[in-house]
Amino acid sequence: MAGSYKINGNCPSKMKVCEDNENQVYVEFTKTHLGHGKDLGRMQITREEKDELARKLEKKIPIQTISDEIQDSFIDKLERIHLVTRMDLLNLKAEYSISSEGIMDINDVVSGSIVYKAEKILQ
C-alpha cells in the first residue's frame, strides 16, 4: 500500500477480496479517500486510449513516434495519456499480443533503405 507524503500516512481507501471454501466471493470496499487528490501517475489509461495505442502499434508505428504524437497533443489540460512511457507501450504490446516484428525505430527504415540501395548498385 502506497503512503501519501501529504498526510504522512496511508489513504484508507481499499478493496479486500476473499473467497471461501465454496468459491463464494466476498468484497470489503472502503471508498473514502483522504489526504490526496488524483495522482495522474497512479491513474490508468482508458480502454479507448489503450485501443487507439494498440491500433498504432499493430500498424508498426515506431514507439518513439507514438510518444512524440502524444506529447504534441498536450494543449492545456494534463491527463494520464500524456504521461505514457515506453514501458506502457511495451506492456500494451504484450496485453494485446502484438508481434515485435516490423519497424521499431525510424533509424531501421533509413539503414534498411541504404542497404537495399547499396545491394541494387552492386548487382
N, CA, C and O atoms as a DFTB+ gen file, in Angstrom:
492 C
 N C O
     1  1       0.843      -1.167       0.000
     2  2       0.000       0.000       0.000
     3  2       0.893       1.236       0.000
     4  3       1.775       1.371       0.849
     5  1       0.669       2.116      -0.930
     6  2       1.498       3.313      -1.040
     7  2       0.986       4.393      -0.099
     8  3      -0.210       4.681      -0.062
     9  1       1.874       4.972       0.640
    10  2       1.516       6.049       1.552
    11  2       1.501       7.378       0.825
    12  3       2.067       7.504      -0.261
    13  1       0.862       8.359       1.412
    14  2       0.813       9.692       0.843
    15  2       1.699      10.612       1.666
    16  3       1.532      10.711       2.882
    17  1       2.633      11.281       1.020
    18  2       3.513      12.193       1.740
    19  2       2.753      13.407       2.254
    20  3       3.225      14.081       3.170
    21  1       1.592      13.700       1.687
    22  2       0.829      14.873       2.103
    23  2       0.211      14.692       3.485
    24  3       0.063      15.669       4.219
    25  1      -0.148      13.478       3.854
    26  2      -0.752      13.249       5.163
    27  2       0.176      12.459       6.073
    28  3      -0.168      12.145       7.212
    29  1       1.363      12.140       5.551
    30  2       2.338      11.363       6.301
    31  2       1.721      10.057       6.810
    32  3       1.914       9.669       7.962
    33  1       0.976       9.390       5.928
    34  2       0.312       8.144       6.297
    35  2      -0.264       7.472       5.073
    36  3       0.196       7.698       3.953
    37  1      -1.270       6.644       5.287
    38  2      -1.888       5.911       4.193
    39  2      -3.330       6.345       3.989
    40  3      -4.043       6.635       4.950
    41  1      -3.749       6.387       2.750
    42  2      -5.141       6.632       2.418
    43  2      -5.937       5.392       2.828
    44  3      -5.500       4.274       2.556
    45  1      -7.100       5.561       3.479
    46  2      -7.864       4.397       3.940
    47  2      -8.615       3.654       2.836
    48  3      -9.148       2.573       3.085
    49  1      -8.671       4.204       1.629
    50  2      -9.387       3.536       0.552
    51  2      -8.740       2.194       0.244
    52  3      -7.522       2.093       0.091
    53  1      -9.583       1.158       0.157
    54  2      -9.042      -0.175      -0.121
    55  2     -10.150      -1.095      -0.602
    56  3     -11.337      -0.789      -0.486
    57  1      -9.731      -2.225      -1.143
    58  2     -10.648      -3.271      -1.539
    59  2     -10.039      -4.594      -1.096
    60  3      -8.920      -4.933      -1.482
    61  1     -10.776      -5.331      -0.289
    62  2     -10.317      -6.632       0.189
    63  2     -11.262      -7.684      -0.388
    64  3     -12.474      -7.628      -0.174
    65  1     -10.696      -8.638      -1.117
    66  2     -11.493      -9.679      -1.761
    67  2     -11.109     -11.024      -1.169
    68  3      -9.931     -11.379      -1.116
    69  1     -12.120     -11.772      -0.721
    70  2     -11.886     -13.098      -0.135
    71  2     -12.785     -14.121      -0.819
    72  3     -13.886     -13.802      -1.268
    73  1     -12.303     -15.339      -0.889
    74  2     -13.080     -16.437      -1.455
    75  2     -13.143     -17.546      -0.407
    76  3     -12.120     -17.949       0.146
    77  1     -14.365     -18.039      -0.140
    78  2     -14.498     -19.091       0.866
    79  2     -14.338     -20.474       0.229
    80  3     -14.068     -20.591      -0.966
    81  1     -14.507     -21.504       1.036
    82  2     -14.325     -22.886       0.570
    83  2     -15.329     -23.300      -0.500
    84  3     -15.081     -24.241      -1.253
    85  1     -16.457     -22.605      -0.569
    86  2     -17.498     -22.919      -1.555
    87  2     -17.403     -22.010      -2.779
    88  3     -18.361     -21.887      -3.542
    89  1     -16.250     -21.375      -2.961
    90  2     -15.984     -20.465      -4.081
    91  2     -16.891     -19.234      -4.094
    92  3     -17.095     -18.618      -5.140
    93  1     -17.426     -18.886      -2.945
    94  2     -18.214     -17.667      -2.803
    95  2     -17.233     -16.513      -2.583
    96  3     -16.326     -16.619      -1.758
    97  1     -17.409     -15.430      -3.308
    98  2     -16.504     -14.290      -3.215
    99  2     -17.151     -13.186      -2.386
   100  3     -18.324     -12.859      -2.567
   101  1     -16.362     -12.617      -1.470
   102  2     -16.815     -11.522      -0.623
   103  2     -15.863     -10.346      -0.820
   104  3     -14.644     -10.508      -0.877
   105  1     -16.460      -9.153      -0.921
   106  2     -15.655      -7.951      -1.131
   107  2     -15.942      -6.953      -0.017
   108  3     -17.096      -6.638       0.272
   109  1     -14.885      -6.469       0.594
   110  2     -14.976      -5.388       1.578
   111  2     -14.342      -4.168       0.923
   112  3     -13.154      -4.173       0.600
   113  1     -15.144      -3.122       0.728
   114  2     -14.688      -1.959      -0.020
   115  2     -14.795      -0.708       0.840
   116  3     -15.864      -0.410       1.373
   117  1     -13.703       0.018       0.979
   118  2     -13.691       1.303       1.677
   119  2     -13.419       2.369       0.625
   120  3     -12.308       2.477       0.107
   121  1     -14.442       3.150       0.317
   122  2     -14.362       4.126      -0.768
   123  2     -13.645       5.419      -0.367
   124  3     -13.104       6.109      -1.231
   125  1     -13.631       5.748       0.892
   126  2     -13.130       7.034       1.378
   127  2     -11.656       7.258       1.026
   128  3     -10.794       6.432       1.327
   129  1     -11.395       8.387       0.385
   130  2     -10.023       8.819       0.099
   131  2      -9.721      10.018       0.984
   132  3     -10.553      10.915       1.128
   133  1      -8.541      10.035       1.573
   134  2      -8.146      11.155       2.423
   135  2      -6.711      11.579       2.134
   136  3      -5.848      10.744       1.864
   137  1      -6.468      12.886       2.193
   138  2      -5.112      13.397       2.178
   139  2      -4.453      13.516       0.823
   140  3      -3.261      13.817       0.746
   141  1      -5.190      13.289      -0.246
   142  2      -4.574      13.405      -1.570
   143  2      -5.648      13.646      -2.619
   144  3      -6.823      13.336      -2.422
   145  1      -5.216      14.200      -3.723
   146  2      -6.092      14.356      -4.870
   147  2      -5.832      13.211      -5.825
   148  3      -5.260      12.189      -5.446
   149  1      -6.250      13.384      -7.043
   150  2      -5.973      12.368      -8.051
   151  2      -4.503      12.438      -8.432
   152  3      -3.997      13.504      -8.780
   153  1      -3.833      11.324      -8.367
   154  2      -2.426      11.231      -8.733
   155  2      -2.362      10.654     -10.143
   156  3      -2.613       9.466     -10.343
   157  1      -2.028      11.491     -11.114
   158  2      -2.013      11.044     -12.508
   159  2      -1.154       9.809     -12.718
   160  3      -1.486       8.947     -13.532
   161  1      -0.061       9.722     -11.992
   162  2       0.835       8.583     -12.151
   163  2       0.213       7.264     -11.745
   164  3       0.657       6.205     -12.189
   165  1      -0.808       7.315     -10.907
   166  2      -1.472       6.087     -10.449
   167  2      -2.753       5.798     -11.209
   168  3      -3.330       4.720     -11.065
   169  1      -3.202       6.742     -12.013
   170  2      -4.414       6.524     -12.802
   171  2      -4.091       5.627     -13.988
   172  3      -2.944       5.536     -14.425
   173  1      -5.118       4.971     -14.497
   174  2      -4.928       4.081     -15.633
   175  2      -5.303       4.781     -16.928
   176  3      -6.104       5.716     -16.944
   177  1      -4.710       4.310     -18.003
   178  2      -5.070       4.780     -19.333
   179  2      -6.443       4.192     -19.638
   180  3      -6.694       3.026     -19.333
   181  1      -7.340       4.983     -20.239
   182  2      -8.689       4.483     -20.519
   183  2      -8.645       3.368     -21.563
   184  3      -7.687       3.260     -22.328
   185  1      -9.680       2.548     -21.586
   186  2      -9.774       1.448     -22.553
   187  2      -9.714       2.002     -23.978
   188  3      -9.052       1.421     -24.838
   189  1     -10.399       3.120     -24.232
   190  2     -10.393       3.712     -25.571
   191  2      -8.983       4.143     -25.967
   192  3      -8.559       3.930     -27.103
   193  1      -8.259       4.749     -25.025
   194  2      -6.883       5.173     -25.307
   195  2      -5.988       3.960     -25.555
   196  3      -5.148       3.979     -26.455
   197  1      -6.167       2.907     -24.758
   198  2      -5.385       1.683     -24.966
   199  2      -5.656       1.098     -26.349
   200  3      -4.731       0.693     -27.053
   201  1      -6.935       1.058     -26.733
   202  2      -7.297       0.508     -28.045
   203  2      -6.656       1.312     -29.173
   204  3      -6.153       0.746     -30.144
   205  1      -6.682       2.636     -29.034
   206  2      -6.082       3.502     -30.059
   207  2      -4.573       3.289     -30.144
   208  3      -4.018       3.192     -31.238
   209  1      -3.913       3.218     -28.993
   210  2      -2.468       2.974     -28.983
   211  2      -2.152       1.603     -29.570
   212  3      -1.174       1.452     -30.302
   213  1      -2.965       0.610     -29.256
   214  2      -2.752      -0.741     -29.786
   215  2      -2.889      -0.749     -31.307
   216  3      -2.123      -1.423     -31.994
   217  1      -3.864      -0.001     -31.838
   218  2      -4.022       0.073     -33.305
   219  2      -2.758       0.646     -33.951
   220  3      -2.317       0.171     -34.998
   221  1      -2.184       1.662     -33.322
   222  2      -0.959       2.256     -33.860
   223  2       0.201       1.265     -33.786
   224  3       0.992       1.160     -34.723
   225  1       0.301       0.542     -32.678
   226  2       1.368      -0.456     -32.535
   227  2       1.201      -1.585     -33.550
   228  3       2.188      -2.088     -34.086
   229  1      -0.044      -1.986     -33.815
   230  2      -0.303      -3.037     -34.803
   231  2       0.098      -2.591     -36.207
   232  3       0.477      -3.413     -37.041
   233  1       0.011      -1.286     -36.464
   234  2       0.412      -0.741     -37.766
   235  2       1.925      -0.565     -37.859
   236  3       2.439      -0.047     -38.850
   237  1       2.638      -1.005     -36.806
   238  2       4.105      -0.933     -36.743
   239  2       4.623       0.500     -36.703
   240  3       5.742       0.773     -37.138
   241  1       3.806       1.418     -36.180
   242  2       4.281       2.785     -35.981
   243  2       5.299       2.740     -34.844
   244  3       5.007       2.185     -33.785
   245  1       6.477       3.308     -35.040
   246  2       7.522       3.249     -34.005
   247  2       7.063       3.837     -32.675
   248  3       6.327       4.823     -32.639
   249  1       7.503       3.227     -31.599
   250  2       7.134       3.664     -30.252
   251  2       7.497       5.133     -30.034
   252  3       6.717       5.878     -29.442
   253  1       8.666       5.555     -30.503
   254  2       9.080       6.950     -30.323
   255  2       8.131       7.896     -31.046
   256  3       7.827       8.974     -30.536
   257  1       7.661       7.508     -32.226
   258  2       6.717       8.334     -32.978
   259  2       5.404       8.467     -32.214
   260  3       4.841       9.558     -32.128
   261  1       4.916       7.358     -31.660
   262  2       3.681       7.390     -30.871
   263  2       3.864       8.302     -29.659
   264  3       2.992       9.117     -29.358
   265  1       4.984       8.171     -28.970
   266  2       5.268       9.018     -27.799
   267  2       5.299      10.491     -28.182
   268  3       4.743      11.334     -27.478
   269  1       5.950      10.797     -29.298
   270  2       6.028      12.187     -29.761
   271  2       4.640      12.738     -30.081
   272  3       4.332      13.878     -29.736
   273  1       3.799      11.930     -30.742
   274  2       2.438      12.359     -31.077
   275  2       1.632      12.654     -29.812
   276  3       0.883      13.630     -29.754
   277  1       1.795      11.806     -28.807
   278  2       1.071      12.001     -27.547
   279  2       1.513      13.299     -26.888
   280  3       0.676      14.084     -26.442
   281  1       2.815      13.531     -26.821
   282  2       3.322      14.755     -26.194
   283  2       2.885      15.990     -26.969
   284  3       2.590      17.026     -26.372
   285  1       2.842      15.888     -28.297
   286  2       2.414      17.016     -29.122
   287  2       0.922      17.310     -28.960
   288  3       0.476      18.418     -29.257
   289  1       0.140      16.320     -28.486
   290  2      -1.304      16.501     -28.344
   291  2      -1.675      17.285     -27.083
   292  3      -2.824      17.698     -26.929
   293  1      -0.715      17.493     -26.185
   294  2      -0.995      18.241     -24.950
   295  2      -1.276      19.694     -25.288
   296  3      -0.481      20.351     -25.959
   297  1      -2.424      20.196     -24.814
   298  2      -2.771      21.591     -25.071
   299  2      -2.757      22.378     -23.765
   300  3      -1.858      23.189     -23.542
   301  1      -3.743      22.148     -22.903
   302  2      -3.749      22.896     -21.647
   303  2      -4.189      22.074     -20.442
   304  3      -4.135      22.569     -19.316
   305  1      -4.619      20.840     -20.646
   306  2      -5.030      20.002     -19.522
   307  2      -4.226      18.704     -19.542
   308  3      -4.345      17.900     -20.466
   309  1      -3.412      18.517     -18.514
   310  2      -2.599      17.312     -18.415
   311  2      -3.471      16.137     -17.992
   312  3      -4.170      16.201     -16.980
   313  1      -3.424      15.063     -18.778
   314  2      -4.175      13.850     -18.477
   315  2      -3.214      12.675     -18.457
   316  3      -2.058      12.808     -18.858
   317  1      -3.682      11.527     -17.993
   318  2      -2.830      10.342     -17.852
   319  2      -2.188       9.952     -19.178
   320  3      -1.036       9.519     -19.204
   321  1      -2.913      10.099     -20.267
   322  2      -2.387       9.711     -21.582
   323  2      -1.100      10.467     -21.900
   324  3      -0.232       9.936     -22.592
   325  1      -0.966      11.689     -21.408
   326  2       0.225      12.492     -21.692
   327  2       1.461      11.999     -20.945
   328  3       2.574      12.448     -21.218
   329  1       1.267      11.078     -20.004
   330  2       2.377      10.533     -19.225
   331  2       2.752       9.123     -19.674
   332  3       3.473       8.418     -18.969
   333  1       2.267       8.713     -20.836
   334  2       2.556       7.364     -21.334
   335  2       4.060       7.205     -21.531
   336  3       4.724       8.065     -22.109
   337  1       4.573       6.097     -21.043
   338  2       6.001       5.805     -21.153
   339  2       6.237       4.703     -22.174
   340  3       5.303       4.046     -22.634
   341  1       7.483       4.520     -22.510
   342  2       7.873       3.418     -23.394
   343  2       7.424       2.085     -22.786
   344  3       6.960       1.194     -23.497
   345  1       7.567       1.961     -21.461
   346  2       7.160       0.725     -20.790
   347  2       5.651       0.510     -20.905
   348  3       5.201      -0.623     -21.081
   349  1       4.858       1.595     -20.809
   350  2       3.409       1.469     -21.005
   351  2       3.114       0.874     -22.380
   352  3       2.273      -0.015     -22.513
   353  1       3.808       1.368     -23.394
   354  2       3.573       0.894     -24.760
   355  2       4.034      -0.551     -24.933
   356  3       3.378      -1.335     -25.619
   357  1       5.148      -0.901     -24.322
   358  2       5.610      -2.292     -24.386
   359  2       4.630      -3.218     -23.660
   360  3       4.377      -4.336     -24.110
   361  1       4.085      -2.752     -22.545
   362  2       3.079      -3.541     -21.828
   363  2       1.816      -3.721     -22.664
   364  3       1.199      -4.786     -22.639
   365  1       1.430      -2.682     -23.406
   366  2       0.272      -2.792     -24.293
   367  2       0.520      -3.817     -25.390
   368  3      -0.380      -4.575     -25.753
   369  1       1.745      -3.841     -25.920
   370  2       2.072      -4.842     -26.939
   371  2       1.866      -6.243     -26.385
   372  3       1.343      -7.118     -27.075
   373  1       2.271      -6.453     -25.150
   374  2       2.093      -7.770     -24.525
   375  2       0.611      -8.041     -24.258
   376  3       0.119      -9.136     -24.528
   377  1      -0.094      -7.046     -23.729
   378  2      -1.517      -7.210     -23.396
   379  2      -2.351      -7.530     -24.632
   380  3      -3.276      -8.340     -24.565
   381  1      -2.026      -6.896     -25.765
   382  2      -2.781      -7.090     -26.998
   383  2      -2.137      -8.139     -27.914
   384  3      -2.583      -8.332     -29.045
   385  1      -1.103      -8.806     -27.433
   386  2      -0.383      -9.841     -28.202
   387  2       0.060      -9.325     -29.565
   388  3      -0.172      -9.963     -30.591
   389  1       0.696      -8.169     -29.558
   390  2       1.186      -7.564     -30.797
   391  2       2.614      -8.029     -31.023
   392  3       3.463      -7.923     -30.138
   393  1       2.866      -8.540     -32.211
   394  2       4.184      -9.064     -32.559
   395  2       5.229      -7.963     -32.527
   396  3       4.932      -6.801     -32.807
   397  1       6.446      -8.334     -32.187
   398  2       7.550      -7.375     -32.173
   399  2       8.207      -7.247     -33.536
   400  3       9.127      -6.449     -33.714
   401  1       7.738      -8.029     -34.494
   402  2       8.323      -7.950     -35.829
   403  2       7.950      -6.617     -36.459
   404  3       6.938      -6.013     -36.104
   405  1       8.754      -6.175     -37.373
   406  2       8.457      -4.941     -38.074
   407  2       9.380      -3.826     -37.653
   408  3      10.352      -4.043     -36.930
   409  1       9.073      -2.649     -38.105
   410  2       9.908      -1.478     -37.880
   411  2       9.669      -0.950     -36.474
   412  3       8.541      -0.604     -36.122
   413  1      10.713      -0.888     -35.677
   414  2      10.591      -0.389     -34.316
   415  2      11.183       1.011     -34.158
   416  3      10.905       1.695     -33.173
   417  1      11.995       1.437     -35.121
   418  2      12.654       2.723     -34.976
   419  2      12.876       3.304     -36.361
   420  3      13.148       2.564     -37.306
   421  1      12.765       4.611     -36.494
   422  2      12.942       5.260     -37.790
   423  2      14.330       4.995     -38.351
   424  3      14.504       4.958     -39.569
   425  1      15.327       4.809     -37.482
   426  2      16.677       4.511     -37.952
   427  2      16.732       3.181     -38.691
   428  3      17.553       3.008     -39.591
   429  1      15.865       2.237     -38.321
   430  2      15.796       0.964     -39.032
   431  2      15.359       1.181     -40.476
   432  3      15.845       0.508     -41.385
   433  1      14.438       2.123     -40.686
   434  2      13.967       2.419     -42.037
   435  2      15.101       2.998     -42.862
   436  3      15.336       2.567     -43.991
   437  1      15.797       3.958     -42.309
   438  2      16.884       4.620     -43.024
   439  2      17.994       3.634     -43.352
   440  3      18.434       3.551     -44.499
   441  1      18.453       2.880     -42.343
   442  2      19.554       1.949     -42.591
   443  2      19.123       0.839     -43.539
   444  3      19.909       0.401     -44.379
   445  1      17.874       0.379     -43.411
   446  2      17.377      -0.655     -44.321
   447  2      17.322      -0.152     -45.748
   448  3      17.635      -0.893     -46.679
   449  1      16.929       1.093     -45.932
   450  2      16.863       1.693     -47.259
   451  2      18.258       1.828     -47.863
   452  3      18.439       1.578     -49.055
   453  1      19.234       2.214     -47.066
   454  2      20.613       2.356     -47.542
   455  2      21.169       1.006     -47.968
   456  3      21.801       0.898     -49.018
   457  1      20.939      -0.025     -47.159
   458  2      21.421      -1.368     -47.500
   459  2      20.784      -1.839     -48.797
   460  3      21.467      -2.394     -49.658
   461  1      19.482      -1.623     -48.947
   462  2      18.780      -2.047     -50.153
   463  2      19.358      -1.344     -51.386
   464  3      19.608      -1.990     -52.403
   465  1      19.571      -0.027     -51.302
   466  2      20.123       0.730     -52.426
   467  2      21.540       0.265     -52.752
   468  3      21.900       0.149     -53.924
   469  1      22.342      -0.001     -51.727
   470  2      23.713      -0.470     -51.946
   471  2      23.708      -1.821     -52.649
   472  3      24.515      -2.053     -53.549
   473  1      22.810      -2.709     -52.250
   474  2      22.725      -4.025     -52.887
   475  2      22.323      -3.892     -54.348
   476  3      22.840      -4.615     -55.199
   477  1      21.405      -2.975     -54.650
   478  2      20.967      -2.762     -56.035
   479  2      22.120      -2.240     -56.892
   480  3      22.272      -2.646     -58.045
   481  1      22.932      -1.340     -56.332
   482  2      24.058      -0.769     -57.066
   483  2      25.101      -1.838     -57.357
   484  3      25.679      -1.867     -58.443
   485  1      25.343      -2.718     -56.384
   486  2      26.366      -3.754     -56.530
   487  2      25.954      -4.863     -57.495
   488  3      26.810      -5.623     -57.948
   489  1      24.695      -4.973     -57.814
   490  2      24.239      -6.050     -58.706
   491  2      24.526      -5.766     -60.147
   492  3      24.201      -6.579     -61.012
